[in-house]
Amino acid sequence: MLTASREVFEYQTGIDSDLEKTIDPRIDIIRVPFNSMRSEPNLVKWSRTRVSSNLLWSYLSGQKDRISFPEPVYGGWRHALVSATDQVQRTNPIDLVLGTANPNVDFVPGWHLHKKAGVPYVMDYRDAWHLDVFSGQRVGSHHSWSARLEKRYLEHAAEAWFVNAAIRAWHVQEHPDRAHKFRVVANAFDEVFASSFRGMQPRANNTHSGGLIFGYLGTIYGPIPLRECLDGWRMARSRSDLLEKSRLVFRGRLGHYSDPDPKVLALLNAYAKDGVSYEGPVSKTEVATVYSQFDALLLALAGSKYVTSGKVFEYAATGLPIASVHDPQSAASTVLQDRNDWYPVSEVSAQAACEVFLKTAARATQMTAEDYARNQEWASHLTRERQLLPRIRHLEESVIRKDQVS
């Protein structure tokens, strides 16, 4: 496993140290040096140029990164990645490379070993390189360096994986001659996560005066309809004695960085008198415990058919009723469309959000252990094993056949 130094994640995205402890000891983790000066918080380490003009320094750094690979911030990592890849190949020859993006420079080791030694590689898109999944618009020209690189990489890849059918369809349209290599390998939940909810009983306050706890667990970023959710919640509380006594709790990161986005935090705090609270990020090892403290879930996503999210799979697995406030065309709707106790909005608005909060709250007070169990059983097809094992087995067989021929 090639990855950046631990300090990069500490400075930029934050780390989950508890989850880190669960990594299988058979995995060799190789920390490849990455210039993280962009996120360097210590001004003493800044150059004179950066101190004089951080804007100019950032522009020049971005241009320098693009010389190695056409990707801002991460392009400069290419040389270190290639060097580390060659070292691994010398000491422990590789049979198959799986590159997960973004950043898209992560595709370089696979392409490099394929050119050098004929090693097959898989391009695992957890996002998209030239598709803005929020707007649905293409990013950049078909003739750009990055577009030409992607076309070349896809031409030689053993497979390319996409998180949903909509993103795969977009790439089929862009690269029709490569469509036979494209597979949907969706996000999913882990079986150990699902096992935590088996036998779950309704919380006692469902039928008592304490009210309900609605929960949101995930990263809040991009064009998520947060204000519509909050206004809808406030409106629902004014129409329901039950919700007037209830709470809406947000857990997870506010933005993609270790420090909370101050604008998002201020918005959440502005609704504190309406029973809204932000209670911080959660270790992946503790998410099941956090979900078990909720009576119902809020699923808020950016409005695009290309957006699925990872949390929708966990939400489905809990068995809890779900209030969905996102574009009905979202790929998340495809995941949940046959699930019971799912209440999607007809449009993204405060009024629509209010209605689904009311419906979900009413259902939450009626949920039984049998209802939870039924929903959990329905979600069994969304486990990570169901998503990954077919592809892994196919790739293993391909590698074995290749070795036998050679």
C-alpha positions in Angstrom: 0.0 0.0 0.0 1.6 3.2 -1.2 0.3 6.3 0.6 1.4 9.7 1.8 3.1 10.4 5.2 0.9 10.4 8.2 1.5 14.0 8.9 -0.2 15.0 5.6 -3.4 13.6 6.8 -3.0 15.1 10.3 -2.6 18.6 8.8 -5.1 18.3 6.0 -8.0 15.9 6.4 -7.6 14.7 10.0 -7.0 11.0 10.9 -8.9 8.2 12.5 -6.3 6.7 14.8 -8.7 4.1 16.2 -9.5 2.7 12.7 -5.8 2.8 11.8 -5.1 0.3 14.6 -7.4 -2.3 12.8 -5.3 -2.5 9.7 -4.3 -6.1 8.9 -0.6 -6.6 9.9 0.0 -8.5 6.6 -0.4 -5.2 4.7 2.9 -3.4 4.1 2.3 0.3 4.3 4.9 2.4 2.5 4.8 6.1 3.3 5.8 8.0 0.1 7.1 11.5 0.9 4.6 14.2 -0.2 5.2 17.9 -0.1 2.5 19.1 2.2 3.7 22.7 2.5 0.3 24.0 1.3 -1.2 23.0 4.6 1.8 23.8 6.7 0.4 25.7 9.8 3.8 26.9 11.0 4.5 30.2 9.4 8.2 30.0 10.4 8.6 27.3 7.8 7.1 29.4 5.0 9.4 30.8 2.4 10.0 34.6 1.9 8.0 34.4 -1.3 5.0 32.8 0.4 5.1 35.3 3.3 5.1 38.2 0.8 2.3 36.7 -1.3 0.7 33.4 -0.4 -1.5 33.8 -3.6 1.6 34.1 -5.8 3.3 31.3 -4.0 0.3 29.0 -4.4 0.1 29.8 -8.2 3.7 29.1 -8.8 3.6 25.9 -6.7 0.6 24.7 -8.7 2.3 25.4 -12.0 5.3 23.4 -10.8 3.1 20.5 -9.8 1.6 20.4 -13.2 5.0 19.9 -14.9 5.2 16.4 -13.5 1.5 15.5 -13.8 -1.5 17.5 -14.9 -3.1 17.8 -11.4 -2.8 20.8 -9.1 -1.4 20.1 -5.6 -0.8 16.4 -6.2 1.0 16.4 -9.6 4.4 16.9 -8.0 4.0 13.6 -6.1 4.4 11.6 -9.4 8.2 11.2 -9.2 8.2 10.0 -5.6 5.4 7.5 -6.4 7.3 6.1 -9.4 10.4 5.8 -7.3 8.6 3.9 -4.5 6.9 1.7 -7.1 10.2 0.7 -8.7 11.6 -0.1 -5.2 8.7 -2.4 -4.4 8.9 -4.1 -7.8 12.6 -4.9 -7.2 12.1 -6.4 -3.8 8.6 -8.0 -4.3 7.4 -8.2 -7.9 3.9 -7.0 -8.3 1.1 -9.1 -10.0 -1.6 -6.5 -10.1 -2.0 -2.8 -9.3 -5.1 -1.2 -8.0 -5.0 2.6 -8.1 -7.8 4.5 -6.3 -8.5 8.1 -7.1 -8.7 10.8 -6.4 -6.0 12.2 -6.5 -5.7 11.0 -10.1 -1.9 10.8 -9.8 -2.7 7.5 -7.9 -3.2 5.9 -11.3 0.5 6.5 -12.2 2.0 3.4 -10.5 -0.2 1.0 -12.4 0.5 2.7 -15.7 4.2 2.8 -14.9 4.5 -0.9 -14.1 2.4 -1.8 -17.1 4.7 0.0 -19.4 7.8 -1.3 -17.7 6.9 -5.0 -16.9 3.4 -5.6 -18.5 1.8 -5.7 -15.0 -2.1 -5.4 -15.3 -3.7 -2.5 -13.4 -7.2 -1.4 -12.4 -8.4 2.2 -12.3 -10.7 2.5 -9.3 -12.6 5.8 -9.6 -14.2 6.7 -6.2 -14.7 10.1 -7.9 -14.3 11.2 -11.5 -11.4 12.8 -13.3 -13.1 14.8 -16.0 -16.7 14.8 -14.7 -17.9 17.3 -12.1 -20.3 15.0 -10.2 -22.2 17.9 -8.7 -22.9 19.9 -11.8 -22.8 17.0 -14.3 -20.5 19.1 -16.6 -17.3 17.9 -18.2 -14.1 19.2 -16.6 -11.6 20.5 -19.1 -11.0 20.0 -22.8 -11.0 16.7 -24.6 -7.6 17.7 -26.0 -6.0 18.6 -22.6 -3.0 16.7 -21.3 -5.0 15.2 -18.5 -7.7 14.0 -20.9 -5.1 12.4 -23.2 -3.5 10.7 -20.2 -6.9 9.3 -19.0 -7.7 8.0 -22.5 -4.3 6.3 -22.6 -4.6 4.8 -19.2 -8.1 3.5 -19.9 -6.9 2.0 -23.2 -4.4 -0.3 -21.3 -6.2 -0.8 -18.0 -7.5 -4.3 -17.2 -10.7 -2.8 -15.7 -12.0 0.6 -14.6 -14.4 0.8 -11.6 -17.1 3.4 -10.9 -19.2 3.9 -7.9 -22.6 4.0 -9.6 -24.2 3.3 -13.0 -24.7 7.0 -13.8 -20.9 7.7 -13.6 -20.2 4.6 -15.6 -22.7 5.6 -18.3 -21.0 9.0 -18.6 -17.6 7.4 -19.1 -19.1 4.9 -21.7 -20.3 7.9 -23.6 -16.9 9.5 -23.4 -14.9 6.3 -24.2 -17.3 3.9 -26.0 -14.5 1.7 -27.2 -13.5 1.0 -23.6 -17.0 0.3 -22.3 -16.3 -3.5 -22.0 -13.8 -2.7 -19.3 -16.0 -0.6 -17.2 -17.6 -2.0 -14.0 -19.8 -0.6 -11.2 -18.2 -1.3 -7.9 -20.3 0.7 -5.5 -19.5 1.9 -2.0 -20.8 -0.4 0.6 -20.9 -1.2 4.3 -18.8 -3.8 6.2 -20.4 -7.0 7.5 -19.0 -6.3 11.0 -20.9 -3.0 10.9 -24.2 -4.7 10.1 -23.7 -7.3 12.8 -23.9 -4.5 15.4 -27.5 -3.9 14.7 -28.9 -7.4 14.7 -31.5 -7.8 17.4 -31.7 -4.0 17.9 -34.7 -2.8 19.9 -36.5 0.5 19.6 -35.3 3.2 21.9 -37.5 3.7 25.0 -38.1 7.4 24.3 -40.0 6.5 21.1 -43.2 6.4 23.1 -42.2 8.7 26.0 -42.0 12.5 26.5 -38.3 12.8 25.8 -38.9 13.2 22.0 -36.9 11.6 19.2 -33.3 11.9 18.1 -32.7 12.4 14.4 -29.1 11.9 13.3 -26.9 12.8 10.4 -23.5 11.0 10.2 -21.1 11.9 7.5 -19.1 14.7 6.0 -20.9 17.9 5.2 -19.3 19.4 2.1 -20.2 20.7 -1.4 -23.7 21.9 -2.3 -25.6 19.9 0.4 -29.0 21.4 1.0 -28.2 22.1 4.7 -30.2 25.2 5.1 -33.3 23.6 3.5 -32.9 20.7 6.0 -32.6 23.1 9.0 -35.5 25.3 7.9 -37.6 22.2 7.3 -36.7 20.9 10.7 -37.7 24.2 12.3 -40.9 24.2 10.4 -41.7 20.6 11.4 -41.1 21.4 15.1 -43.7 24.1 14.9 -46.2 21.6 13.6 -45.5 18.6 15.9 -45.5 18.4 19.6 -43.3 15.3 19.3 -40.7 17.1 17.2 -40.8 20.2 19.3 -39.3 18.0 22.0 -36.9 16.2 19.6 -33.3 16.8 18.6 -31.4 16.8 15.3 -27.8 15.8 15.9 -25.0 16.2 13.3 -21.9 14.0 13.6 -18.9 13.8 11.2 -16.6 16.3 9.7 -17.6 19.8 8.5 -15.6 20.0 5.3 -12.7 17.9 4.0 -10.1 19.3 6.4 -9.2 18.6 10.0 -10.6 21.9 11.2 -14.4 22.4 10.9 -15.6 24.7 8.2 -16.5 27.9 10.2 -19.4 28.8 7.9 -21.1 25.4 8.3 -20.4 25.4 12.0 -21.9 28.9 12.4 -25.0 27.8 10.4 -25.6 24.8 12.6 -25.1 26.8 15.7 -27.7 29.3 14.5 -30.4 26.6 14.9 -29.3 25.5 18.4 -32.6 26.8 19.9 -34.4 24.4 17.5 -32.8 21.4 19.0 -29.9 21.2 16.5 -26.4 20.3 17.7 -23.1 19.5 16.1 -21.2 16.9 18.2 -18.0 16.3 16.3 -16.4 13.7 14.1 -16.7 10.0 14.8 -14.1 7.2 14.5 -15.1 4.6 12.0 -14.8 2.1 14.8 -17.6 3.9 16.7 -20.1 4.6 14.0 -22.3 1.7 14.9 -22.6 2.9 18.5 -23.5 6.4 17.3 -26.2 5.1 14.9 -27.7 3.1 17.8 -28.3 6.3 19.7 -30.6 7.6 17.0 -34.3 7.0 16.4 -34.3 8.1 12.7 -31.7 9.3 10.2 -31.4 12.4 8.0 -29.8 11.8 4.6 -28.8 15.1 3.0 -26.8 15.0 -0.3 -25.8 17.3 -3.1 -28.3 17.3 -6.0 -26.9 15.2 -8.8 -27.6 11.8 -10.3 -23.9 11.2 -10.1 -23.8 11.5 -6.3 -24.3 8.4 -4.2 -22.2 8.9 -1.1 -20.8 6.2 1.2 -23.2 6.8 4.1 -26.3 5.8 2.2 -25.2 2.1 2.5 -24.6 2.4 6.3 -28.0 4.2 6.6 -29.7 1.3 4.8 -28.0 -1.3 7.0 -29.1 0.2 10.4 -32.8 -0.6 9.9 -33.7 2.9 11.1 -36.3 5.1 9.2 -34.6 7.6 6.8 -35.7 11.1 5.9 -34.0 11.9 2.5 -33.5 15.5 1.6 -31.8 15.4 -1.8 -32.6 15.5 -5.5 -34.9 12.6 -6.3 -32.6 11.9 -9.3 -29.7 11.3 -7.0 -28.0 7.9 -7.3 -28.7 7.4 -3.6 -32.4 7.1 -4.6 -31.5 4.1 -6.8 -29.9 2.4 -3.8 -32.8 3.0 -1.4 -35.8 2.8 -3.8 -37.1 -0.6 -2.7 -36.4 -0.1 1.0 -39.2 0.2 3.5 -39.2 3.1 6.0 -37.5 5.5 3.5 -39.1 8.9 3.1 -37.7 11.0 0.2 -38.6 14.5 -0.7 -40.4 15.3 -4.0 -38.2 18.4 -4.4 -35.4 20.0 -2.4 -37.1 22.7 -0.4 -37.8 23.5 3.3 -41.4 22.6 2.9 -40.6 19.2 1.4 -38.1 18.6 4.1 -40.7 19.5 6.8 -43.1 16.9 5.3 -40.5 14.1 5.4 -39.4 14.9 8.9 -43.1 14.6 10.0 -43.6 11.3 8.2 -40.3 9.9 9.4 -41.0 10.9 13.0 -44.4 9.3 12.9 -43.0 6.1 11.6 -40.1 6.2 14.2 -42.6 6.0 17.0 -44.1 2.8 15.6 -40.9 0.9 14.7 -40.5 -2.6 16.2 -37.5 -4.9 16.4 -39.1 -6.9 13.6 -39.2 -3.8 11.4 -35.5 -3.2 12.1 -34.6 -6.8 11.3 -36.6 -6.7 8.0 -34.8 -3.6 6.9 -31.4 -5.0 7.9 -32.1 -8.2 5.9 -33.1 -6.2 2.9 -29.7 -4.3 3.0 -27.6 -7.5 3.0 -26.9 -7.2 -0.8 -25.1 -3.9 -0.1 -22.2 -5.4 1.9 -18.6 -4.7 0.8 -18.1 -8.4 0.2 -21.0 -8.5 -2.3 -19.5 -5.5 -4.1 -15.8 -6.5 -4.2 -15.6 -10.3 -4.2 -16.8 -10.9 -7.7 -14.3 -8.4 -9.1 -11.4 -9.7 -6.9 -12.1 -13.3 -7.9 -12.2 -12.3 -11.6 -8.9 -10.5 -11.3 -7.2 -13.3 -9.4 -8.2 -15.7 -12.2 -6.9 -13.3 -14.8 -3.6 -13.0 -13.1 -3.3 -16.8 -12.7 -4.1 -17.4 -16.4 -1.5 -14.8 -17.3 1.1 -16.6 -15.2 0.3 -19.9 -16.7 0.6 -18.6 -20.3 3.9 -16.9 -19.5 
